[in-house]
Each structure stands twice: as structure tokens, then as C-alpha cells.
Amino acid sequence: MLIWSALNLNTHTQTQWEQDLVSLTPSDGEKIWRDPAIISKSVRYRIIQIKICHRAYITPAKLTKMDPSSSDLCWHGCGQVGTLIHMLWHCPAVKVFLKEVVHSISLIIKQKSPLVHWLVYWDIELHR
């Protein structure tokens, strides 16, 4: 059922992603909707991916709408409003983390990591 949900395209959600990720190509869009079903054998990771794709992942901004007494600030401590796009791409703490991950992978495999193109997509400076 979860796999079918991920493959059943929701045009409203797709439109939101296209607005947020302006440089999204049609083939990228297809992969985003297809990959949660095959990305991992772990049901837990599939559910996380599906929640992100369908924008059902609970962020500080959403949590504040459910419980006004909670803070809408980013959980990474940057002081900005914690929307899904911020938490995944724009948060400075996430950018530093991703940069370190890609650097570590590059050191382990002794070549430029295949994830480097994602850093450029996320507008993360590649030089250490």
C-alpha cells in the first residue's frame, strides 16, 4: 500500500516541489516519485522517503500549527523557521554536514564522490 501511495502521483504535491526546486527536470521528477519504492529494503527508510516526497514529514513549522506552544524554529539551531525545504536544503548546519559527508566518502573511495553534483544543486561550496 505504501509503495502504491508513492507511485500514485499527487499533482498538487508535484506542483509544490516544482515551485521549490525550480531546476527539477522531468526525469528527476520521475525518479523522485519512483525511488521511494526501491531506495531501501528497510521499511523505515521507505516511509521516511515517502513522507518527504508527499510533504507529510513533521517539521517545526508544521508542529507549531498543530501545537502553538511549540517553537517553529529549525531544530538544527540556526534560528530560522524550520520548513521542509529549509530543513533539507537551506539550513547552514545541514550544508556543513552534507559537505563533510561527501568529503569523507571521497576520502574513503579515493576519488570524487558521486554525491558532489548534489552539493552543487544544494548550492554548497565545494572547497574546504
N, C-alpha and C positions, 0 to 999 in steps of 0.2 A: 504494500500500500504506500509506504514512504517513497519507494522508488518511482511508482506511478505518479505520485504527487510532484516529484522533482522533474519528471519528464513532461508532465502536463503543463504547458506554458501558460503563464499568467501574464496577459498583455499589460495590465496595469503595473505590475512589478517590473516587467521588462522595460517599460517606458521610463520608470523611475531610475533604473540602472543606467539606461542610455543617457539620461539627463546628467547623472552624476559622473559617468565615465564617458566623456564625450568622444574619446578616440576608440571606442569599442567597435570592432568590425563585426560583420555578420557571423563570421566563423568563430570569433571569440565568444559571441553571444550563444552560439550553438554549444560550444564546449562548456560554458558556464552552466547551462541547463542540463547537459548530458552527463558531465563528470561526477556529480554527487553520487550517482548510482554505481559508479565504477571506481571511485577515487580510493577507497579503502575497503578491506574486508570487515573492519570494525564498524559495527552499527552505531556506536557512539560518535565516531568521526563523521559518518554519513549524515547523522541527524544534525550535527553542528553545521556541516556544509549546507544542508537543505535549509536550516533556519536562516543562515546568512543569505542564501540565494533568494529566499522568499521574504527577507527582511523581518523575520519573526524573532530574531535574536534580541534578547533583552539588553538594552544599553542604558546608561544613566539617564539619558533624555526620555526614554520610554518609561523607565521606572518612576520618574518624577510625575509623569502623567497618571500612573496608577496609584502612587503614594506621594502626595505633595510634600510630605515631611522629609522625603529623601532628597539628596543633592543631585542635580543634573550635571555636575562636573565630571570630567574624564577620570576614570579610575587609575590612570597612569600618573596622576598628579601634576599635569601640565596647566591646570586651571581653566581649560576651555570646556565648552559644552560637549558632552560625550554622545554625539550622534554616531550612527553606524559607520558612516563614511569617515568621520574623524577617528574613531577607534581603530579602523582598519588601515587607513592611508595617511591621514594628515597629522596625527599625533607625533610630536617630536620624539617621544620615548619609543614609539613603535619604529620610527625610521632608524633610530640608533640601533635598536635590537635587530632589525632586519639586515642592516649593514654589517653588523657583527656576525650574524648567522651566515651570510653569503661569504664573508671573508674567511670564516672558519672552514666552510665547505671547500672553498678554493684551496686553502692550505692542505686539507686532508686529501683531496683528489689531485693536487699538484697541477692544477690548471684553472682557468677562469670558470667559475661556477656557471651552470646553465641558468641559474636564477638571476644573473646580473641584469638581463633585459627587464626583469620585473622592477628592479631598483630604479632604472631609468623611467619606467612607466609611473612609478610612485614618486618620481621627482626627488630621489635620494642621491646626494652627491656620492660618487663612487670613490673618490680619493680619500685615503685615511689621513 
